[in-house]
Amino acid sequence: MTLRTLESLGDLAGKRVFVRCDFNVPLSDGAITDDGRIRAALPTLQALLAAGATVITSSHLGRPKGEPNPEFSLRPVADRLAELLGQPVAFATDTVGESAQSVVSSLEAGRIAVLENLRFNAGETSKDDAEREAFAARIADFADVMVSDGFGVVHRKQASVYELAKLLPSAAGLLVAHEVSVLDRLLTAPEQPYTVVLGGSKVSDKLGVIDSLLPRVQKLLIGGGMAYTFLAAQGHAIGKSLVEQDQIPTALKYLEQAKEAGVELIVPVDSEMAAGFSADAGHAVAPSEDLEGTEFGADALGLDIGPATAEQFAAAIAGSKTVFWNGPMGVFEFPAFAAGTKAVAQALVDADAFTVVGGGDSAAAARQLGFADDQFGHVSTGGGASLEFLEGKKLPGLEVLGW
């Protein structure tokens, strides 16, 4: 497997390069609240501009359901990109229509344009191969080559990710190439001891990655809402905490597999139990053996790992040489239940290890809690894509680039 990279495209001076980025940034009243994904695209865009290429880029943003929706316009992205690049960025008010044709035809070498949201067009995400191919062909009319640099979508067979890469000479951008290099290292050559920290709400979301990584690691730490399914599997009463009853046998299986493989599978020894799901809910720490022993009794909700668990997780991370983290430890959006997630993030920062944050909610949590991306070894730009890669799945957007 050899991923085609920018070098394979040769001299790009004067060529029109379509770059499929991932500008799916969070917006609040039309303002970008986290520009991390735009910043992640800069190295590739700057390299292409420096090479004298004419750069045409676009992305999806949100779920506009195949038709224009001003709420999901990429105009704020184009404006922010112009600020970050320090040069004008042309903006087309459609993706393949008259505005796009006009903008692209007037674009000079060394300049860049953003086309409107790809998902304003039903052909981008259509389940019909022919419809996706037809939309990809319209994009291909604008460009000589295609660069795939939106790692967050490489696990999707979508027109701008898969079909377009088959129509034009194509290669991975710097971001995608780096993501592949990092995640492949976690699968094939991690420095030991290797620790994986998993959180988030559901065990069912992590089955594939646990199956893949359990045989490869020394320690597997389970936090977040998914931890209560494991605690229930161990026979603990968990109040009204999130639990997937149908996954309790699976949790038991993982506990047994870890024991047999000599892997230390660590679940919370205490939790921050709350009276309800709200930022100002009353809360108290309880040991895992007695989660219903607080004043909230059997109505209690576990909304974060407790301080003893946070210390235990931090110690496990500190003794590692490779750490992969995916999923918050609690409801980090509520300050009262963010301590566990913050403790894990700080432990990654402090560790003498190669640390990888698996994108999605984990990256958002780290940033919200005051951590910068460059404090970690790598912060993935694709939560779902990173998990599917680590599950060992074939990702269409990488296969089409030779991987």
C-alpha positions as CSV (number, residue, x, y, z in Angstrom):
1,M,0.0,0.0,0.0
2,T,1.6,3.2,-1.2
3,L,-0.4,6.4,-0.7
4,R,0.1,8.8,-3.6
5,T,1.3,12.2,-2.3
6,L,1.8,15.6,-3.7
7,E,5.2,14.8,-5.2
8,S,3.5,12.3,-7.5
9,L,1.6,15.1,-9.3
10,G,4.8,16.7,-10.6
11,D,5.2,20.4,-11.4
12,L,1.9,22.1,-10.6
13,A,2.9,25.6,-11.8
14,G,0.0,27.0,-13.8
15,K,-2.2,24.0,-13.2
16,R,-5.7,24.2,-11.7
17,V,-5.8,22.1,-8.5
18,F,-9.1,21.2,-6.8
19,V,-8.5,20.5,-3.1
20,R,-11.1,18.7,-1.2
21,C,-10.7,20.0,2.3
22,D,-12.7,19.5,5.5
23,F,-14.0,22.9,6.6
24,N,-16.8,21.4,8.6
25,V,-16.3,23.9,11.4
26,P,-18.7,24.8,14.2
27,L,-20.7,28.0,13.8
28,S,-22.6,30.2,16.2
29,D,-24.8,32.9,14.7
30,G,-22.7,32.7,11.5
31,A,-19.4,33.0,13.4
32,I,-16.7,30.3,13.4
33,T,-16.2,29.1,17.0
34,D,-13.3,26.7,16.3
35,D,-11.1,27.2,13.2
36,G,-8.9,24.2,13.9
37,R,-9.9,22.4,10.7
38,I,-9.2,25.5,8.6
39,R,-5.8,25.9,10.1
40,A,-5.1,22.2,9.5
41,A,-5.6,22.8,5.7
42,L,-3.1,25.6,5.5
43,P,0.1,23.7,4.9
44,T,-1.3,22.0,1.8
45,L,-2.9,25.1,0.4
46,Q,0.2,27.2,1.1
47,A,2.4,24.6,-0.6
48,L,0.2,24.5,-3.7
49,L,0.1,28.3,-3.9
50,A,3.9,28.6,-3.5
51,A,4.2,26.1,-6.4
52,G,2.3,28.4,-8.6
53,A,-0.9,26.5,-8.8
54,T,-4.4,27.9,-9.2
55,V,-6.2,26.5,-6.1
56,I,-9.9,25.7,-6.1
57,T,-11.1,24.3,-2.8
58,S,-14.4,23.3,-1.3
59,S,-15.9,21.2,1.5
60,H,-19.1,20.1,3.2
61,L,-20.4,21.9,6.2
62,G,-23.3,20.5,8.3
63,R,-26.1,18.5,6.8
64,P,-28.0,20.8,4.3
65,K,-29.8,17.8,2.7
66,G,-28.7,18.3,-0.9
67,E,-30.0,21.8,-1.4
68,P,-28.8,25.4,-0.6
69,N,-29.2,26.5,2.9
70,P,-27.6,29.9,4.0
71,E,-27.1,28.5,7.5
72,F,-24.4,26.2,6.1
73,S,-22.7,28.5,3.7
74,L,-18.9,28.4,3.4
75,R,-18.6,32.1,3.2
76,P,-17.4,32.5,6.8
77,V,-14.8,29.9,6.0
78,A,-13.6,31.8,2.9
79,D,-13.3,35.0,5.0
80,R,-11.4,33.2,7.8
81,L,-9.1,31.5,5.2
82,A,-8.3,34.9,3.7
83,E,-7.2,36.1,7.1
84,L,-5.1,33.1,7.8
85,L,-3.4,33.1,4.3
86,G,-2.9,36.8,4.3
87,Q,-4.3,37.1,0.8
88,P,-7.7,37.5,-0.9
89,V,-9.8,34.4,-1.3
90,A,-12.5,34.4,-4.0
91,F,-15.8,32.9,-3.1
92,A,-18.3,31.3,-5.4
93,T,-22.0,31.3,-4.3
94,D,-22.6,27.9,-5.9
95,T,-20.5,24.8,-6.3
96,V,-20.6,24.1,-10.1
97,G,-23.0,26.7,-11.4
98,E,-22.5,30.1,-13.0
99,S,-20.8,31.7,-10.0
100,A,-18.3,28.9,-9.7
101,Q,-17.6,29.0,-13.5
102,S,-17.0,32.8,-13.3
103,V,-14.8,32.7,-10.3
104,V,-12.7,29.8,-11.5
105,S,-12.3,31.3,-15.0
106,S,-11.0,34.6,-13.6
107,L,-8.6,33.0,-11.0
108,E,-4.9,33.5,-11.7
109,A,-2.0,31.3,-10.8
110,G,-1.0,31.6,-7.2
111,R,-4.5,32.6,-6.2
112,I,-7.3,30.6,-4.4
113,A,-11.0,30.3,-4.5
114,V,-13.6,28.6,-2.2
115,L,-16.6,27.0,-3.9
116,E,-19.9,26.9,-2.0
117,N,-20.8,23.9,0.2
118,L,-20.6,20.6,-1.7
119,R,-23.6,19.2,0.1
120,F,-25.8,21.9,-1.4
121,N,-25.8,19.4,-4.3
122,A,-27.6,16.1,-3.9
123,G,-25.0,14.4,-6.1
124,E,-22.3,14.8,-3.5
125,T,-23.8,12.2,-1.0
126,S,-26.2,10.3,-3.3
127,K,-26.5,6.6,-2.8
128,D,-26.7,6.3,-6.6
129,D,-23.3,5.8,-8.2
130,A,-24.2,7.5,-11.5
131,E,-25.5,10.6,-9.7
132,R,-22.3,10.9,-7.7
133,E,-20.2,10.4,-10.9
134,A,-22.2,13.0,-12.8
135,F,-21.6,15.6,-10.0
136,A,-17.9,14.7,-9.8
137,A,-17.6,15.2,-13.5
138,R,-18.9,18.7,-13.2
139,I,-16.3,19.5,-10.5
140,A,-13.6,17.9,-12.7
141,D,-14.3,20.4,-15.5
142,F,-12.8,23.0,-13.2
143,A,-9.4,21.3,-12.6
144,D,-6.4,19.5,-14.0
145,V,-5.6,17.6,-10.8
146,M,-7.3,16.7,-7.5
147,V,-5.8,16.8,-4.0
148,S,-7.6,15.0,-1.2
149,D,-7.0,16.8,2.1
150,G,-10.2,16.3,4.1
151,F,-9.3,13.4,6.3
152,G,-12.7,13.7,8.1
153,V,-14.5,12.3,5.0
154,V,-12.1,9.7,3.6
155,H,-14.3,7.0,5.1
156,R,-17.2,8.1,2.9
157,K,-17.8,7.2,-0.7
158,Q,-18.8,10.7,-1.8
159,A,-18.5,12.4,-5.1
160,S,-15.7,14.9,-4.2
161,V,-13.8,12.3,-2.2
162,Y,-14.0,9.1,-4.3
163,E,-15.4,9.6,-7.8
164,L,-13.5,12.8,-8.4
165,A,-10.2,11.2,-7.5
166,K,-10.9,8.6,-10.2
167,L,-11.6,11.2,-12.8
168,L,-8.5,13.3,-12.3
169,P,-4.8,12.7,-11.5
170,S,-5.1,12.6,-7.7
171,A,-3.0,12.5,-4.5
172,A,-3.3,13.0,-0.8
173,G,-2.5,16.4,0.6
174,L,-0.1,17.0,3.5
175,L,-2.8,16.7,6.1
176,V,-4.2,13.3,4.9
177,A,-0.7,11.9,4.3
178,H,0.3,12.8,7.9
179,E,-2.9,11.4,9.3
180,V,-2.3,8.1,7.5
181,S,1.3,8.0,8.7
182,V,0.4,8.6,12.4
183,L,-2.6,6.2,12.5
184,D,-0.6,3.5,10.6
185,R,2.1,3.8,13.3
186,L,-0.6,3.1,16.0
187,L,-1.5,0.0,14.2
188,T,1.8,-1.4,13.1
189,A,4.7,0.0,15.1
190,P,3.6,1.7,18.4
191,E,6.3,2.1,20.9
192,Q,5.6,0.2,24.1
193,P,4.0,0.5,26.6
194,Y,0.9,1.4,24.6
195,T,-2.2,2.8,26.3
196,V,-5.6,3.5,24.7
197,V,-8.1,5.7,26.4
198,L,-11.7,5.4,25.2
199,G,-14.7,7.5,26.3
200,G,-17.8,8.9,24.8
201,S,-21.3,7.7,25.3
202,K,-21.7,4.2,23.8
203,V,-19.8,1.0,23.8
204,S,-21.4,0.1,20.5
205,D,-19.6,3.1,18.8
206,K,-16.3,1.6,19.9
207,L,-16.7,-2.1,19.2
208,G,-14.5,-2.2,16.1
209,V,-11.7,-0.2,17.6
210,I,-11.6,-2.3,20.8
211,D,-11.5,-5.5,18.8
212,S,-8.6,-4.1,16.7
213,L,-6.6,-2.5,19.5
214,L,-7.1,-4.8,22.5
215,P,-4.5,-7.3,21.2
216,R,-2.0,-4.5,20.6
217,V,-2.0,-2.6,23.9
218,Q,-0.8,-3.0,27.4
219,K,-3.5,-0.8,29.0
220,L,-7.1,0.0,27.9
221,L,-8.8,2.7,30.0
222,I,-12.6,3.0,29.7
223,G,-14.3,6.3,30.7
224,G,-17.3,8.4,29.6
225,G,-20.9,7.1,29.4
226,M,-19.6,3.8,28.0
227,A,-18.0,3.0,31.3
228,Y,-21.3,2.4,33.0
229,T,-22.1,-0.6,30.7
230,F,-18.8,-2.1,31.9
231,L,-19.6,-1.3,35.5
232,A,-23.0,-2.9,35.1
233,A,-21.4,-5.9,33.5
234,Q,-19.3,-6.2,36.7
235,G,-22.5,-6.3,38.8
236,H,-22.5,-2.7,40.1
237,A,-25.7,-0.8,40.5
238,I,-25.4,2.4,38.3
239,G,-28.5,4.4,39.1
240,K,-29.9,6.0,36.0
241,S,-26.5,6.3,34.3
242,L,-26.3,5.6,30.6
243,V,-26.2,1.9,29.9
244,E,-26.5,-0.3,26.8
245,Q,-28.2,-3.4,28.1
246,D,-27.6,-5.3,24.9
247,Q,-23.8,-4.6,25.1
248,I,-23.3,-6.0,28.7
249,P,-22.4,-9.4,27.3
250,T,-19.9,-7.7,25.0
251,A,-18.4,-5.8,27.9
252,L,-18.0,-9.0,29.8
253,K,-16.3,-10.6,26.8
254,Y,-13.8,-7.7,26.6
255,L,-13.1,-7.9,30.3
256,E,-12.3,-11.7,29.9
257,Q,-10.3,-11.2,26.8
258,A,-8.2,-8.5,28.4
259,K,-7.5,-10.8,31.4
260,E,-6.5,-13.7,29.1
261,A,-4.2,-11.4,27.0
262,G,-2.6,-9.8,30.1
263,V,-4.0,-6.4,29.1
264,E,-4.9,-4.1,32.0
265,L,-8.5,-3.0,31.3
266,I,-9.2,-0.2,33.7
267,V,-12.7,1.0,34.4
268,P,-13.7,3.8,36.8
269,V,-13.2,3.2,40.6
270,D,-15.4,6.3,41.3
271,S,-17.7,8.6,39.5
272,E,-19.2,12.1,39.8
273,M,-22.9,11.3,40.3
274,A,-25.5,14.0,39.6
275,A,-29.1,14.6,40.5
276,G,-29.9,15.2,36.8
277,F,-28.5,16.1,33.4
278,S,-27.9,19.8,33.7
279,A,-24.9,22.1,34.2
280,D,-26.1,23.1,37.7
281,A,-27.3,19.7,38.9
282,G,-26.3,18.7,42.4
283,H,-23.5,16.2,42.4
284,A,-21.3,14.1,44.6
285,V,-18.4,11.6,44.2
286,A,-19.3,7.9,44.8
287,P,-17.2,4.8,44.6
288,S,-18.1,2.3,41.9
289,E,-19.2,-0.2,44.5
290,D,-21.8,2.2,45.8
291,L,-22.8,4.6,43.0
292,E,-26.3,4.8,44.3
293,G,-25.1,5.7,47.8
294,T,-25.2,9.4,47.4
295,E,-28.1,11.6,48.4
296,F,-29.5,11.1,44.9
297,G,-29.9,7.4,45.4
298,A,-31.0,5.2,42.5
299,D,-31.9,8.3,40.5
300,A,-28.3,9.4,40.3
301,L,-26.6,9.9,36.9
302,G,-22.9,9.3,36.3
303,L,-21.7,12.4,34.4
304,D,-17.9,12.1,34.8
305,I,-15.2,9.9,36.1
306,G,-14.3,10.6,39.7
307,P,-11.0,12.1,41.1
308,A,-9.5,8.7,42.1
309,T,-10.2,7.4,38.6
310,A,-8.7,10.5,37.1
311,E,-5.5,9.9,39.1
312,Q,-5.4,6.3,38.2
313,F,-5.8,7.1,34.5
314,A,-3.2,9.8,34.7
315,A,-0.7,7.4,36.2
316,A,-1.4,4.8,33.5
317,I,-0.8,7.4,30.8
318,A,2.4,8.6,32.5
319,G,3.9,5.2,32.3
320,S,3.3,4.9,28.6
321,K,5.3,5.5,25.4
322,T,2.3,5.6,23.0
323,V,-1.2,6.9,23.9
324,F,-4.3,7.1,21.8
325,W,-7.3,8.9,23.2
326,N,-10.8,9.0,21.8
327,G,-13.9,10.2,23.6
328,P,-14.4,12.5,26.6
329,M,-14.5,11.1,30.1
330,G,-17.7,13.0,31.1
331,V,-20.1,15.8,30.0
332,F,-17.2,18.2,29.5
333,E,-19.6,20.9,28.2
334,F,-20.8,21.3,31.8
335,P,-17.9,22.7,33.9
336,A,-18.9,20.7,36.9
337,F,-18.4,17.5,34.9
338,A,-15.3,18.4,32.9
339,A,-12.6,17.5,35.4
340,G,-12.1,13.9,34.2
341,T,-11.6,14.9,30.6
342,K,-9.3,17.7,31.6
343,A,-7.2,15.3,33.7
344,V,-6.8,12.9,30.8
345,A,-5.8,15.7,28.4
346,Q,-3.3,17.1,30.9
347,A,-1.9,13.6,31.4
348,L,-1.3,13.3,27.7
349,V,0.4,16.7,27.6
350,D,2.7,15.7,30.5
351,A,3.5,12.3,29.3
352,D,6.9,11.4,27.8
353,A,5.1,9.6,25.0
354,F,3.8,9.9,21.5
355,T,0.2,11.1,22.1
356,V,-2.6,11.0,19.6
357,V,-6.0,12.7,20.2
358,G,-8.6,10.9,18.0
359,G,-10.5,13.9,16.7
360,G,-14.2,14.6,17.1
361,D,-15.4,15.3,20.6
362,S,-12.0,14.6,22.1
363,A,-10.3,17.4,20.1
364,A,-13.2,19.7,20.8
365,A,-13.1,19.0,24.5
366,A,-9.3,19.6,24.7
367,R,-9.6,22.9,22.9
368,Q,-12.6,24.0,25.0
369,L,-10.7,23.1,28.2
370,G,-7.8,25.4,27.1
371,F,-5.3,22.9,25.5
372,A,-3.6,23.8,22.2
373,D,-3.3,21.2,19.4
374,D,0.5,21.5,19.4
375,Q,0.6,20.3,23.0
376,F,-0.1,16.8,21.8
377,G,1.8,14.6,19.4
378,H,-1.1,14.6,16.9
379,V,-4.7,15.7,16.9
380,S,-6.7,14.0,14.3
381,T,-9.1,16.0,12.1
382,G,-11.4,13.0,11.6
383,G,-13.0,11.3,14.6
384,G,-15.0,8.7,12.6
385,A,-12.3,8.3,10.0
386,S,-9.6,7.7,12.6
387,L,-11.7,5.1,14.4
388,E,-12.5,3.2,11.1
389,F,-8.8,3.4,10.1
390,L,-7.8,1.9,13.5
391,E,-10.5,-0.8,13.1
392,G,-8.6,-1.9,10.0
393,K,-11.4,-1.0,7.6
394,K,-10.7,-0.1,4.0
395,L,-11.5,3.6,3.6
396,P,-12.8,4.5,0.1
397,G,-11.1,7.9,0.0
398,L,-7.7,6.3,0.8
399,E,-8.2,3.3,-1.4
400,V,-8.7,5.5,-4.5
401,L,-5.3,7.1,-3.6
402,G,-3.5,3.8,-3.6
403,W,-3.7,3.0,0.1
